[in-house]
Every structure is written in C-alpha cells, then in structure tokens.
Amino acid sequence: MKDLENMALLYDFYGALLTVRQQELMQAYYLEDLSLAEIAGEGGVSRQAVHDLIKRAEAALAEYEEKLGFIREYRERQSHLARLEEALDRGDQPLAKSLVDTLKAQ
C-alpha cells in the first residue's frame, strides 16, 4: 500500500534532488496513481525495473530526510503553531508568548 502522505511530503521537500527519471516515475506512481505495469508499458521497460527505480527513489528521499531533517522541523513548527492558535483562542497570553519565543528560536 502506498504511503501517500509521507511520500508527498518527502517529494515536496526533496523531489528536486532526484534525477529527472526518478521524478517522472514518482509523479506517475504517486501523483497520477498509475500502476507499475502501466508505467512500464509506457516506458517500454519491465514492471520490475519500474519497481526497483521507484524503490531507489523512495530510499533516496528517506535518506535526504534522515540527513537534513526538514520534514521533522516542519512538523515541529506546525505543532507549535497549532498550540499557539489554541493558546490565543483561550486567551493564554503567557503560553502564547512562550510558543512565539520557541518558534523564533528555531
């Protein structure tokens, strides 16, 4: 089963670092929702070749995240922003100020 949310984030953050061919395959498989067989038929290669190339692209994206951590930082900021909104809605100014300071420090 495709992990669309995670792959979409990985591709959004790091897709430009992939080769053009890897980008094409990832777009076809994840964004256009084509099957491996459909992609293979269009490209004149085997289904296994497409599978291997996609797996290598996925591994490269995961490695970029492991080394750079942009998605982890993005999710942390999103969490702080959600907590900040809640604090502002409740009128909890000290917590809101603390969260703003945390976000500034990042």
Helices and strands as residue ranges (DSSP letters): H 4-14, G 15-17, H 20-26, I 27-31, H 36-43, H 47-68, H 70-90, H 93-105
